[in-house]
Amino acid sequence: MLAVLFGAGLAPAQELTLPQALDLARQRAPLILSARARIAEAKGRLTGALVRFRDNPLVEFDAGPRFTPQGNLATIDAGVSQNFELGGRRAARIAGAEAGVARETAASDDAARLLLRDVSIAFARALWSQKRLELLWGSERLAAEFLDSAQKRFDAGDIPALDLNLAKTSAVRARAEVRTATVDLTEALGDLRVFLGMAPEDPLAIRGDLRDRPQLNLDALLVAAVDRPDLRAIAAELREAGSDAQLGEAFKWPDLALGAKYSRDEGNNIVQGGLKLTLPVFSRGQELQATGNARSSRLRFELDSAARTARSEVRTAWDSQRFRAETVAEIESAVLPALDENDSLAARSYEEGQIGLPELILIRRETLETRLLYANSLLDAFLASVDLQFRSGVLR
């Protein structure tokens, strides 16, 4: 199939296949790179949650003279204390942070899934535009040849002005269709360039065949659908909400602080141990518990609904791609073999005077539209296959 270079004056580039384009998108697409950067942000929260003590040790020191009638005495007070969290707060924070990392990882995978679908669609539309342009180039060439022949025959008085005008109209129409197809190809390649994160000066060439569609299995796709990245993101968010509720429960336990203190008073050395407790009388993590539990209920509903929706989408997409593939197969078996023969028969009939130029143009137009119908059907079947892979989550 024709490979098209996008960008005038650029050196020829290695032709990209669809798998190569998808790999390139995974490596350099801005949307994917940005999503991956969010994972590092989530890991920063996990780093903080893994620290053994949430509060740093507190060191206190007081010193000064004591003025007495007997004289001045030095007074020193020094102490160190450390707060300890009880009730599993640290474990709850770690679990929540790990769930946050899992959520951002799943969100990154889902962003990749969405982008790879867009890349596949843009690539397919570019291939379709190339095929369409090839067909229209052939039609334009034939229209120009017929116009030249009609002009000579008109000058010789063999055909009326109506036939010449029809030939002119056909040639103009063919040139306009070529320009439109060229615009479609330019736009498809431009979209692909954006999705791949390519600079405007980077050469881009593609090759492939819309008939190359992967063989898929419905049962395997239904199994894969329950592990779709967007579902994994909801599941991770559900775990995160559960961790928040667990953290709220832990605030029912008191805060504990252990410390030691040294004092020097009137020449006496005093060493003491200390224990501090905050009584959870008023603030007992009520907000975290309420929001965490409410969020968990909402996310469980969303996860169940999303899982059902995913399976339904896969079945619908499966039927769609199957019907479209059947359309392609029928055109290939019942229509395409006769098109070349029809072209030859029509041309010979015209040369022998059995049909006129209007009939010949009509037959040529019907043949072209049938070939374009086949190209459109190939595109529809390919896009249906891409949609099926996207809905099932195997496109990643």
C-alpha positions in Angstrom: 0.0 0.0 0.0 1.1 3.5 -0.7 3.2 5.1 2.1 2.7 8.9 2.4 5.3 11.3 3.7 3.7 14.2 5.6 5.7 17.4 5.3 7.1 18.9 2.2 10.8 19.1 1.8 11.5 16.5 4.5 13.9 13.6 4.2 12.2 10.2 3.8 11.3 8.6 7.1 11.1 5.0 8.2 7.5 3.9 7.5 5.6 3.4 10.7 3.3 0.4 11.1 0.4 0.5 13.6 2.3 -1.5 16.2 5.2 0.8 15.9 3.0 3.9 16.2 1.4 2.4 19.3 4.9 1.8 20.8 6.0 5.3 19.9 2.9 6.7 21.7 3.6 4.7 24.8 7.2 6.1 24.9 6.7 9.8 24.1 3.1 10.9 24.0 2.7 13.9 26.3 -0.6 12.7 27.7 0.9 9.4 28.8 4.0 11.0 30.2 1.9 13.4 32.2 -0.2 10.6 33.6 2.9 8.7 34.6 4.2 11.7 36.4 1.1 11.6 38.7 2.2 8.2 39.9 5.4 9.8 41.2 3.3 12.4 43.1 1.2 9.6 44.7 4.4 7.8 45.7 5.5 10.9 47.5 2.5 10.6 49.8 3.4 7.0 50.4 6.9 8.0 51.4 5.5 10.3 54.0 3.1 7.6 55.3 6.0 5.1 55.7 7.9 7.3 58.2 7.8 5.6 61.5 6.8 8.6 63.7 4.5 11.2 62.4 5.8 13.9 64.8 9.5 14.7 65.4 10.9 14.4 69.0 10.3 17.5 71.1 13.3 18.8 73.0 12.7 21.5 75.7 15.4 23.4 77.6 15.0 26.2 80.2 17.7 27.7 82.3 18.1 30.8 84.5 19.1 32.1 88.0 17.0 31.8 91.1 17.3 34.8 93.3 17.1 33.9 97.0 18.1 35.8 100.3 20.9 33.3 100.6 22.2 34.0 97.1 21.7 33.2 93.5 21.2 29.6 92.3 21.2 28.1 88.8 18.0 26.4 87.7 18.0 24.1 84.7 15.1 22.2 83.1 15.7 19.9 80.1 13.4 17.4 78.6 12.7 15.3 75.5 9.4 13.7 74.5 8.0 11.7 71.6 4.4 11.3 70.4 3.1 7.9 69.5 0.0 7.2 67.4 -2.3 4.4 68.6 -5.1 2.5 67.1 -3.4 1.7 63.8 -3.3 5.2 62.3 0.0 4.6 60.6 -1.2 1.4 59.0 -4.3 3.2 57.8 -2.3 6.0 56.3 0.0 3.5 54.5 -2.9 1.6 53.2 -4.5 4.8 51.9 -1.3 6.0 50.3 -0.7 2.6 48.6 -4.3 2.7 47.3 -3.6 6.2 46.0 -0.5 4.9 44.1 -2.6 2.1 42.7 -5.3 4.6 41.6 -2.9 6.8 39.8 -1.3 3.8 38.2 -4.7 2.6 36.9 -5.5 6.2 35.8 -2.2 6.3 33.9 -3.1 2.9 32.2 -6.5 4.2 31.3 -5.1 7.4 29.8 -2.8 5.2 27.7 -5.8 3.1 26.7 -7.7 6.2 25.6 -4.7 7.6 23.7 -3.9 4.3 22.0 -7.5 4.2 20.7 -7.1 7.7 19.3 -3.8 6.7 17.7 -5.3 3.6 16.2 -8.3 5.6 14.8 -6.0 8.3 13.3 -3.8 5.6 11.8 -6.7 3.8 10.3 -8.2 6.9 8.9 -4.8 7.8 7.3 -4.7 4.3 5.7 -8.2 4.7 4.5 -7.5 8.2 3.1 -4.4 6.7 1.3 -6.5 4.0 -0.3 -9.3 6.4 -1.2 -6.7 8.8 -2.7 -5.3 6.0 -4.8 -8.8 5.2 -6.2 -9.5 8.8 -6.9 -6.2 9.3 -8.6 -7.1 6.5 -10.9 -10.5 8.0 -11.5 -8.9 11.4 -12.3 -6.5 9.8 -14.7 -9.3 8.0 -16.6 -11.4 11.2 -16.6 -8.6 13.2 -18.1 -8.0 10.5 -20.7 -11.7 10.5 -21.6 -11.8 14.3 -21.8 -8.9 14.3 -24.1 -10.5 11.6 -26.3 -13.8 13.4 -26.2 -12.3 16.7 -27.2 -10.6 15.1 -30.2 -13.8 13.3 -31.2 -15.8 16.5 -30.8 -13.4 18.4 -32.9 -13.8 15.7 -35.6 -17.5 16.0 -35.4 -18.0 12.4 -34.1 -19.8 13.3 -30.8 -22.2 16.1 -29.8 -21.4 18.9 -27.4 -23.4 17.2 -24.6 -20.9 14.3 -24.5 -18.0 16.8 -24.4 -19.6 18.7 -21.5 -20.2 15.5 -19.6 -16.5 14.6 -20.0 -15.5 18.0 -18.8 -17.8 17.7 -15.8 -16.5 14.3 -15.0 -12.9 15.5 -15.1 -13.6 18.5 -12.8 -15.4 16.3 -10.4 -12.6 13.8 -10.3 -10.0 16.6 -9.6 -12.2 18.0 -6.8 -12.5 14.6 -5.2 -8.8 14.2 -5.2 -8.3 17.5 -3.5 -10.8 16.6 -0.8 -9.2 13.2 -0.2 -5.8 14.9 0.0 -7.2 17.2 2.8 -8.6 14.2 4.6 -5.2 12.5 4.5 -3.4 15.6 5.7 -5.8 16.0 8.6 -5.5 12.3 9.6 -1.7 12.4 9.6 -1.8 15.7 11.5 -3.9 14.2 14.2 -1.5 11.2 14.3 1.4 13.5 14.6 -0.2 15.3 17.6 -1.0 12.0 19.4 2.5 10.8 18.9 4.0 14.0 20.3 5.9 14.7 17.1 7.4 18.0 16.2 6.1 19.7 13.1 9.4 19.2 11.3 9.6 15.5 12.0 8.9 13.4 8.9 6.0 11.0 9.1 5.3 8.0 6.9 2.9 5.1 7.5 2.2 1.7 5.9 -0.4 -1.0 6.6 -3.5 -2.7 5.4 -7.0 -2.2 6.9 -7.6 -5.9 6.2 -5.2 -6.8 8.9 -7.4 -7.2 12.0 -6.6 -9.3 15.0 -8.5 -12.5 15.7 -10.4 -12.0 19.0 -12.3 -14.3 21.3 -15.4 -13.1 23.0 -15.0 -15.1 26.2 -11.4 -13.8 26.6 -12.5 -10.3 26.0 -15.3 -10.5 28.7 -12.7 -11.8 31.2 -10.3 -9.0 30.3 -13.1 -6.4 30.6 -13.3 -6.8 34.4 -9.7 -5.8 34.7 -10.0 -2.6 32.7 -7.9 0.3 34.0 -10.9 2.5 34.7 -12.4 -0.3 36.9 -9.1 -0.8 38.6 -9.0 2.9 39.4 -12.4 2.8 41.0 -11.4 -0.3 43.0 -8.3 1.5 44.2 -10.3 4.6 45.1 -12.7 2.3 47.1 -9.7 0.9 49.1 -8.5 4.5 49.7 -11.9 5.5 51.1 -11.9 2.4 53.3 -8.5 3.5 54.6 -9.9 7.0 55.4 -12.7 5.4 57.4 -10.2 3.2 59.2 -8.1 6.2 60.0 -11.1 7.9 61.5 -11.8 4.9 63.7 -8.2 5.1 64.9 -8.8 8.6 66.2 -11.0 7.1 68.9 -7.7 6.1 70.6 -5.8 8.7 72.6 -2.6 10.3 71.5 0.3 9.1 73.6 3.5 10.9 74.4 6.5 9.5 76.4 9.2 11.7 77.7 12.1 12.2 80.1 13.0 15.3 82.0 16.1 16.5 83.9 15.9 19.4 86.4 18.5 21.0 88.6 16.9 22.9 91.5 18.8 24.4 94.5 21.7 22.2 93.7 19.6 19.0 93.5 19.5 16.8 90.4 16.0 15.7 89.5 15.3 13.0 86.8 11.7 12.3 85.8 9.8 10.2 83.3 6.7 11.6 81.6 3.4 10.3 80.1 0.9 12.4 78.3 -2.5 11.3 76.9 -5.0 13.3 74.9 -8.5 12.2 75.7 -10.7 11.7 72.5 -13.8 13.2 74.0 -14.9 15.7 71.4 -12.8 15.0 68.2 -13.0 11.3 67.5 -12.5 11.1 63.8 -16.1 11.6 63.0 -15.6 13.5 59.8 -13.2 10.9 58.4 -15.5 8.0 59.3 -18.6 9.7 57.8 -17.0 10.8 54.6 -15.0 7.5 54.2 -18.0 5.3 54.7 -20.2 7.4 52.4 -17.5 7.5 49.8 -17.1 3.7 50.1 -20.8 3.1 49.5 -20.9 5.4 46.5 -17.8 3.7 45.0 -19.1 0.2 45.5 -22.2 1.1 43.5 -20.1 2.8 40.8 -17.8 -0.2 40.6 -20.6 -2.7 40.2 -22.3 -0.5 37.6 -19.1 0.1 35.7 -18.4 -3.6 35.6 -21.8 -4.4 34.2 -21.5 -1.6 31.7 -18.1 -2.9 30.6 -19.4 -6.3 29.8 -22.4 -4.9 28.0 -20.1 -2.6 25.9 -17.9 -5.6 25.0 -20.9 -7.7 23.8 -22.3 -4.8 21.8 -18.9 -4.0 20.2 -18.4 -7.7 19.4 -21.7 -7.8 17.5 -20.8 -4.6 15.7 -17.4 -5.7 14.5 -18.8 -9.1 13.5 -21.6 -7.6 11.3 -19.1 -5.1 9.7 -16.6 -7.9 9.0 -19.4 -9.9 7.3 -20.1 -6.9 5.1 -16.5 -6.8 4.1 -16.4 -10.5 3.3 -19.6 -10.3 1.2 -18.2 -7.4 -0.9 -14.9 -9.2 -1.3 -16.5 -12.4 -2.5 -19.5 -11.2 -4.5 -18.6 -7.8 -5.9 -14.9 -7.1 -6.2 -14.0 -9.9 -8.7 -16.5 -8.5 -11.2 -15.4 -4.9 -11.1 -12.3 -5.2 -13.2 -14.2 -7.2 -15.8 -17.0 -4.6 -15.8 -14.4 -1.8 -16.5 -13.0 -3.8 -19.5 -16.4 -4.6 -20.9 -17.7 -1.1 -20.6 -14.6 0.4 -22.3 -14.8 -2.2 -25.1 -18.6 -1.5 -25.5 -17.9 2.2 -25.7 -15.1 1.8 -28.3 -17.4 -0.5 -30.4 -20.2 2.1 -30.2 -22.6 -0.2 -28.2 -22.9 2.4 -25.4 -22.5 6.1 -25.4 -20.3 8.3 -23.2 -23.0 9.0 -20.6 -23.5 5.3 -20.1 -19.7 4.8 -19.8 -19.3 7.6 -17.3 -22.2 6.1 -15.3 -20.6 2.7 -15.2 -17.2 4.1 -14.3 -18.9 6.1 -11.5 -20.7 3.0 -10.2 -17.5 1.1 -10.2 -15.6 3.8 -8.3 -18.4 4.2 -5.8 -18.3 0.4 -5.2 -14.6 0.4 -4.6 -15.0 3.4 -2.3 -17.8 1.5 -0.5 -15.4 -1.4 0.0 -12.7 1.0 1.4 -15.3 2.5 3.7 -16.4 -1.0 4.8 -12.8 -1.9 5.6 -12.4 1.3 7.7 -15.7 0.6 9.5 -14.6 -3.0 10.3 -11.2 -1.9 11.4 -12.6 0.8 13.7 -15.1 -1.6 15.1 -12.2 -4.0 16.0 -10.3 -1.1 17.6 -13.4 -0.2 19.6 -13.8 -3.8 20.7 -10.2 -3.9 21.9 -10.7 -0.6 23.7 -13.9 -1.6 25.4 -12.4 -4.9 26.6 -9.3 -3.2 27.9 -6.9 -5.3 25.8 -5.7 -2.2 24.0 -3.1 -1.0 26.5 
